[in-house]
Every structure is written in C-alpha cells, then in structure tokens.
Amino acid sequence: MNKSIIKGLEDLYQRYNRRELVHPDPLEFLYDYQYVKDREIVALLAASLAYGRVTQILKSVSLVLSRIGNPTRFLETAGLEQIKDSLGDIRHRFTTGNDLALLLFGIKRALESYGSLENLFKRGFSPSDKTLTQALSHFVQTLLTLSGQKKNFLLPDPARGSACKRGFLFLRWMIRHDEVDPGGWTSIPRSRLVVPLDTHMYHICRTLGLTTRKQANLKTAMEITDQFREIYPSDPVRYDFALTRFGIRADLERSSLKSLLGP
C-alpha cells in the first residue's frame, strides 16, 4: 500500500477517533452501561438495528432500551410472553417487535446456558482461526436455535456470504478498547476482527483503492480487512471508525477524504 495512504490513515485515526465525534452512531448507547453483561446485550441490540437511516436507528434503539430498563435484570426475570408484551408494538423498518422479542429471548437463554454472550462466542472460536467469521456463524446459529428460529434478519450469518456488517460491528464494539470502542470482552483477540462493511465503507475503500470488487459482500470485507491487516496486524479494524465519520457526520464530507490521505 502507498506509504502516504498508510501515514494518512494513522493521521486520520489520531485526529478523528474521538468520543465527541461518535454522534450520530448507535455506539453511543453503550457508554451508559459500565457492567459488561449489560453492555454486550445493548451492543447486540444496537448493532442488530443498525440498518436504514441513522436517525431512525437511534430512535428505535432508544425505544427498545426504554422498554427493557436494566438489560440483565429484565432478561433474568422476563419470560417470552412478557418480552413480547414489552416490545410487540415496536417497528424498525421491516423488523417487528416479535423479531426483537425472539432475539432477546435467545439472548436470555444464552445467558442462562453460558453465563454471558462472550462465553457463548468463545465456544465457536479457535485460536487457529484467521478471522472471527466461523465464530460469528456459530454464535448466530446458537442464538437462533435457543430462540426457536431458523433465521432472523437481525442476526445475519456470514456462512451465507453476506458482509455481516452488523455482526462485525457488534464485535468491534465489544472486543476493541480505545477512546471510541468501549470493549469489555477480554478473551477474543482484536487481530481476528473483520471490517464491518456496508455500502458506505465499501465506496470509501473503492475510492482508496483497497478493493476492486463489484459487491459489498463477505469476500470484499475479507479483502479489505487483509489490506488493513498488512498495516496494523494486531488491529485490522483500527481505522474503521475514523473513515466512516466521512459522510455520516454532516461536517465531514466523503469527497474530502482522499485529499486528507495524501496523493
């Protein structure tokens, strides 16, 4: 990779990887939860709803959290019908309250069986894995089984070939720890993370010459991650937050990004 781009990426990280630049981003909800078991529940909910317009995402996540109160305590005491009653009238684009209730019920049963979502995720992870793709697929399939479902749009499975942006975003939030990502999971190495690739990040990476692939799918996400891993092997998604501020925040235009990264 061009040395000026490498230097430019690190400059972007130092300049834009700051807490005050998080809004508008569903990541901001995680900062309210110091207890890791609460934070991992909120992170999975917020990441799962992170599709569509960001204003609607923030509104939907806020509504769900207002209904359940303390996440761990709610899931310890609520059964499936109570969860459905609490969320039944919520809609987020084509996600229904029932979809959300079944996701939460799967989380509840995972907590009962494994003690935490991190413990569940570890069951599918092998230190020999190059990335967390297989572990994420195991995590998703276990949650679906526990909730009595075969599939749920809120839980994309990388085994199906999609980029699974929301799943890898959840993992970035929980595994990385810096000024922006609050972390909390300590048993999974950040070196295995995959770039949370959506169309916005895809176009940024195309502009920077990090991929020439035609679709924002899992293969493209892996190619981009490999490029970043060459720069920073221990933290291949280090630059994800700083890059995605451009075009998300009104004060940072994507068109200005390439000039900031040098010739």
C-alpha positions in Angstrom: 0.0 0.0 0.0 1.1 3.6 -0.8 3.2 4.9 2.2 1.3 8.2 2.1 -2.0 6.4 2.5 -0.6 4.5 5.4 0.6 7.7 7.1 -2.7 9.4 6.2 -4.8 6.6 7.8 -2.8 6.9 11.1 -3.2 10.7 11.0 -7.0 10.2 10.5 -7.1 7.9 13.5 -5.3 10.4 15.7 -7.5 13.2 14.5 -10.9 11.7 14.2 -11.0 8.6 16.5 -12.5 10.7 19.3 -15.5 10.3 21.6 -17.0 13.7 20.7 -17.3 12.5 17.0 -19.4 9.4 17.8 -22.9 11.1 17.4 -24.9 10.1 15.4 -24.0 6.5 15.9 -25.7 3.7 17.8 -22.4 3.0 19.5 -23.2 6.0 21.8 -25.7 3.9 23.7 -23.0 1.5 25.0 -21.4 4.3 27.1 -24.3 4.2 29.5 -23.5 0.6 30.6 -20.5 0.0 32.8 -21.4 -3.6 33.6 -20.1 -5.7 30.7 -23.1 -8.1 30.8 -25.4 -5.2 30.3 -23.2 -3.7 27.6 -22.9 -6.8 25.5 -26.7 -7.1 25.4 -27.1 -3.4 24.4 -24.4 -3.8 21.9 -26.0 -6.7 20.2 -29.4 -4.9 20.1 -28.0 -1.7 18.8 -25.8 -3.3 16.2 -28.7 -5.6 15.0 -30.9 -2.5 14.4 -28.1 -0.6 12.7 -29.6 -0.5 9.2 -31.5 2.3 7.5 -31.4 6.0 8.3 -29.3 6.7 11.3 -31.9 9.0 12.9 -34.4 6.1 12.8 -31.8 3.7 14.2 -31.1 5.9 17.2 -34.9 6.3 17.8 -35.5 2.6 17.6 -32.7 1.6 19.9 -33.6 4.2 22.4 -37.2 3.0 22.4 -36.2 -0.6 22.9 -33.9 0.3 25.8 -36.5 2.4 27.5 -38.9 -0.6 27.4 -36.5 -3.1 29.0 -34.8 -0.9 31.5 -31.8 -2.7 33.1 -31.0 -5.3 30.4 -29.6 -8.1 32.6 -32.2 -7.8 35.2 -35.0 -7.7 32.6 -33.9 -10.9 31.0 -33.3 -12.7 34.3 -37.0 -12.2 35.2 -39.0 -11.9 32.0 -40.4 -14.8 30.1 -41.0 -14.9 26.3 -44.6 -13.6 26.6 -43.5 -10.7 28.8 -40.7 -9.8 26.4 -43.2 -9.9 23.6 -45.6 -7.7 25.5 -42.9 -5.1 26.2 -41.8 -4.9 22.5 -44.8 -6.0 20.5 -45.8 -2.6 19.1 -42.2 -1.6 18.0 -41.3 -1.4 14.4 -38.0 -0.6 12.8 -38.4 -0.6 9.0 -39.3 -4.3 8.4 -38.2 -5.5 11.8 -41.2 -6.2 14.1 -41.5 -6.3 17.8 -41.8 -10.0 17.6 -38.4 -10.2 15.8 -36.9 -8.2 18.6 -38.6 -10.3 21.3 -37.2 -13.5 19.9 -33.7 -12.0 19.7 -33.9 -11.0 23.3 -35.3 -14.4 24.3 -32.4 -16.1 22.5 -30.0 -13.8 24.5 -31.8 -14.7 27.7 -31.4 -18.4 27.1 -27.8 -17.9 26.1 -27.1 -16.1 29.4 -28.8 -18.9 31.3 -26.7 -21.6 29.5 -23.4 -19.9 29.1 -23.3 -17.1 31.7 -22.5 -14.3 29.2 -22.6 -13.7 25.4 -18.8 -13.6 25.5 -18.7 -17.2 26.9 -21.1 -18.3 24.1 -18.9 -16.6 21.5 -15.8 -18.3 22.8 -17.4 -21.7 22.2 -17.1 -21.2 18.5 -13.7 -19.6 18.4 -10.4 -21.4 17.8 -7.0 -19.6 18.2 -6.1 -21.0 14.8 -8.9 -19.1 13.1 -7.6 -16.3 10.9 -10.8 -14.2 11.4 -13.9 -14.4 13.6 -16.1 -15.4 10.7 -16.6 -19.0 11.8 -17.1 -18.0 15.5 -19.7 -15.4 14.4 -21.6 -18.0 12.4 -21.6 -20.4 15.4 -22.7 -17.5 17.7 -25.6 -16.6 15.3 -26.7 -20.2 14.8 -26.7 -20.9 18.6 -28.8 -17.8 19.3 -31.3 -18.8 16.6 -31.6 -22.3 18.0 -32.0 -21.1 21.5 -34.8 -18.8 20.4 -36.5 -21.5 18.3 -35.8 -19.8 14.9 -34.1 -20.9 11.7 -33.3 -17.3 10.6 -33.8 -13.8 11.7 -32.8 -10.7 9.8 -31.4 -9.2 13.0 -28.8 -12.0 13.1 -27.0 -12.2 9.7 -24.9 -15.3 9.3 -21.5 -15.0 7.5 -21.9 -18.6 6.3 -24.5 -17.2 3.8 -21.9 -15.0 2.2 -23.1 -11.5 3.2 -20.7 -9.0 4.7 -22.5 -9.2 8.0 -21.7 -5.6 8.8 -23.9 -5.5 11.9 -22.4 -8.7 13.4 -18.8 -7.5 12.9 -19.7 -4.0 14.2 -21.0 -5.6 17.4 -17.7 -7.5 17.7 -15.7 -4.3 17.1 -17.5 -2.5 19.8 -17.1 -5.4 22.4 -13.5 -6.5 21.6 -11.7 -3.3 20.8 -10.9 -0.8 23.6 -9.8 2.7 22.9 -11.3 6.2 23.2 -14.2 5.3 21.0 -14.8 1.5 21.3 -15.7 0.6 24.9 -14.7 -3.1 24.7 -15.5 -5.4 27.6 -14.6 -8.8 26.1 -11.1 -9.8 27.0 -10.8 -13.4 25.7 -11.1 -12.7 21.9 -8.1 -11.1 20.1 -8.9 -8.0 18.1 -6.4 -9.2 15.5 -9.1 -11.5 14.2 -11.7 -8.8 13.7 -13.2 -8.2 10.2 -14.1 -4.7 8.8 -17.9 -4.0 9.3 -18.6 -3.4 5.6 -21.7 -1.6 4.4 -22.1 0.3 1.1 -20.7 3.5 2.7 -17.5 1.9 3.8 -17.4 -0.1 0.5 -17.4 3.1 -1.5 -14.7 4.7 0.7 -12.5 1.6 0.3 -13.1 1.6 -3.5 -12.0 5.3 -3.6 -8.9 4.5 -1.7 -8.0 1.5 -4.0 -8.4 -1.0 -1.2 -10.7 -3.2 -3.3 -11.8 -3.5 -6.9 -14.5 -6.0 -6.2 -18.0 -5.2 -7.5 -20.1 -6.2 -4.5 -20.0 -5.3 -0.8 -20.1 -8.9 0.3 -18.1 -11.1 2.7 -15.3 -11.7 0.2 -14.9 -8.0 -0.3 -14.9 -7.4 3.5 -12.2 -10.0 3.9 -10.1 -8.4 1.1 -10.3 -5.0 2.7 -9.5 -6.4 6.1 -6.4 -8.1 4.7 -5.2 -4.8 3.4 -5.7 -3.1 6.8 -4.0 -6.1 8.5 -0.9 -5.5 6.5 -0.7 -2.0 8.0 -1.7 -3.0 11.6 -1.7 -6.8 12.1 -2.8 -6.6 15.7 -5.8 -4.4 14.9 -7.1 -4.6 11.4 -10.2 -2.5 12.0 -8.3 0.3 13.7 -9.3 2.8 11.1 -12.9 1.8 10.7 -14.5 4.5 12.9 -12.4 7.4 11.6 -13.1 6.5 8.0 -16.8 6.1 8.4 -17.2 9.6 10.0 -16.9 10.9 6.5 -20.4 11.0 5.0 -22.1 10.1 8.3 -21.4 13.4 10.0 -22.7 16.5 8.2 -19.4 18.3 8.9 -17.2 15.6 7.3 -17.7 15.1 3.5 -16.6 11.9 1.9 -15.3 13.8 -1.1 -12.6 15.4 1.1 -11.3 12.0 2.4 -8.9 11.2 -0.4 -7.1 14.5 -0.2 -6.6 14.0 3.5 -4.8 10.7 2.8 -2.3 12.2 0.5 -1.5 11.8 -3.2 
